[in-house]
């Protein structure tokens, strides 16, 4: 399984011959100027919630690639009104098998609205289980005891967790979340993009190391194989 970081909370995951794209926000991310949004592959696009910094490039990429957009009913309806017919609506607690494996939608303690302020359904995270690897993309969330359910559903190889604080949990809460989901290999997301969420990389990485865990902070445009 190959994970590529496109900045902020945007990741591409290549697994079982399919390209899964999470929360595409590249065009308006000033830190991601080295990424060409028009070359990003996608067979599936997963949207955790409706905030602009998670859906800004979703429609354009879906139109270019023909990818299936998977998200809440409200977000799927929203992209459908913009000409995207290849969609799959889900909601918190739901599970579905696709051609790469199965996914389960998890609770995310956050908010969700479209750029115009209208309601965008419940925010969520995704457990993705395949015959190769299994991972958890938490989306934007606070630390929540619901995370303790994750290992009852799946044994994780890696977890992608927010660490930037202010809008989501910080790196200390993320280390606790790693305990809850029973996974010691963590890839950080939702940090540095805006002034509110800038972090000290060295301090965060060292904190995880002290807890016997690994925090991976990928440079934008870089990949890692798990």
Secondary structure, 3 states (H helix, E strand, C coil): CEEEEEECCEEEEEECCEEEEECCCCCCCCCCCCCCHHHCCCCEEECCCCCHHHHCCHHHHHHHHCCEEEEEHHHHHHHHCCCCCCEEEECCCCEEEECCEEEEEEECCCCCECCCCCECCCCEEEEEECCCCEEEECCCCCCCHHHHHHHHHCCCCEEEEECECCCCCEHHHHHHHHHHHCCCEEEEECCCCCHHHCCCHHHHHHHHHHCCCEEECCCCCCEEEC
